[in-house]
């Protein structure tokens, strides 16, 4: 039975999720500067939330909530999500938080392109304009010299956004039949074992208290963000809740200034509104198309 839609509740969930996600990315950047490798961070990011969630359900006698009839769909989501997570966490260790976050906002642009390529969807003037606007924003942020935005960081950020577009579609599909706790648990269950193999080569034998505290914080905030984002997609459509994602730019800019004394350059402040505007146009058109479902209307 489909879950009843609660759009305002979904927006609130997504907004809090963005705060948790911004804190997690801040901690990921700090672990990199602390000497903790990215594969190890990814491993603990998956293992700790998975164990915490399993323990919480066991204590409440609710382990049955993780039961699923779609294991292979979860496995596919874990494969795509694992790669997306590697890119999303990796880019914040290469770029300043604000720039890494802005590049993530290109995900709706890729969602439009994927709809054309994979689904054969007809896209009209509004959404093509948004795609063009987003590309212009990327070029402005990159700048002619790319001194503050190296090519490897730019490629990683764009790759992460592309994977997020794929993941959002899958989460929406899974959310129709699966509980958020089930989706989060199986993501950890499928991702943690392969990451454990990387620990044989990249894991450190020990950490100081600060390192363990950061890894624990990444697990806690990552779990919170994942549950909240999954729940938001259960109670609202991708096109409606995604507008809350842009609040993350404010948090990333604040953390970058407070912790790293980084203030984004002028081209970031000029290019970021273009990318955000592109995402908002796409979200608006998705809402218009959704409300017109069942009736014939021109391509948006």
C-alpha positions, 0 to 999 in steps of 0.5 A, a space after each residue: 500500500 503506497 505511503 500517504 504523501 506529507 509534503 511539508 513533513 517531507 520538506 522538514 525532514 530533508 532540511 534537517 538531513 542537510 544539516 546532518 550531511 553538512 556536519 558529516 562532510 565537515 568531519 570527513 574533511 577533518 579526518 583527511 587532514 588528520 591522516 585517516 584514509 578515505 577507504 577507512 573512513 568509508 568503512 567506518 561510515 558504513 559499519 558503525 551506522 549498520 551496527 547501531 541500527 541493528 542493535 536498536 531494532 534488536 533491543 525493540 524486538 523489531 528486527 523483522 523491519 529489515 526483512 526484504 523481498 527485493 535483495 537484488 534491488 538493494 544490492 544494485 542500490 549499494 553498488 551505485 550508492 557505494 561509488 557515489 559515496 566514494 566520490 561525494 566524500 572524496 571531493 570534500 578532501 580535494 576541494 573547499 567545502 563550499 565548492 564541493 557542495 555547489 558541484 553536488 547541486 548539479 545532480 538535478 541537471 544530470 537527472 534531466 539528462 538521464 531522463 532523456 537518455 535512459 527513459 526517452 523522456 521529452 524535455 522542453 524549453 524550461 528544463 533545457 534552459 535549466 541545464 544550460 544555466 547549470 552548465 554556465 554556472 559550472 564554467 563560472 565556478 571553474 574559472 579561467 585559471 582553475 587555481 582554486 578548483 583543480 581538474 581532479 576535484 571538478 571531475 570528482 564533484 561532477 561524478 558525485 552529482 551524476 551518481 546522486 541523480 541515479 541514487 535518488 531515482 533508486 531511493 524513490 523506487 525502494 521507498 514505495 515498498 521498503 521502510 527507511 531503516 531497511 534501506 539504510 541497513 541493507 546499504 550498510 550490509 552490502 557495502 561494509 564487507 567489500 570496504 573491509 577488504 580495502 582496510 587490509 591495505 589502507 587501514 591504520 592500526 590505531 587512532 588517537 581519541 580525536 580520530 575515533 571521535 571524528 569517525 564516530 561522528 561521521 557514522 552518527 551524522 551519516 546515519 541520521 542524514 541517510 534515514 532522514 533523506 530516505 524518509 523524506 523521499 517516502 513522504 514527498 517526491 524528489 522534485 519537491 524535497 530537493 529544494 531543501 538541499 540548497 540549504 547545505 551551501 549555507 552550512 558548508 560556507 559557514 563551516 569552511 569559514 569557521 573551521 578552515 578560514 576559507 571564504 569562497 572566491 567571487 566566481 563561486 558566489 556568481 556561479 552558485 546562484 546559477 546552479 541553484 536556480 537551474 535546480 529550482 527551475 527543474 524542481 518547479 517544472 517537475 511539480 508542474 508536470 506532476 500536478 498535470 499528470 493524467 492530462 495531456 500537456 506539452 513537454 516541460 
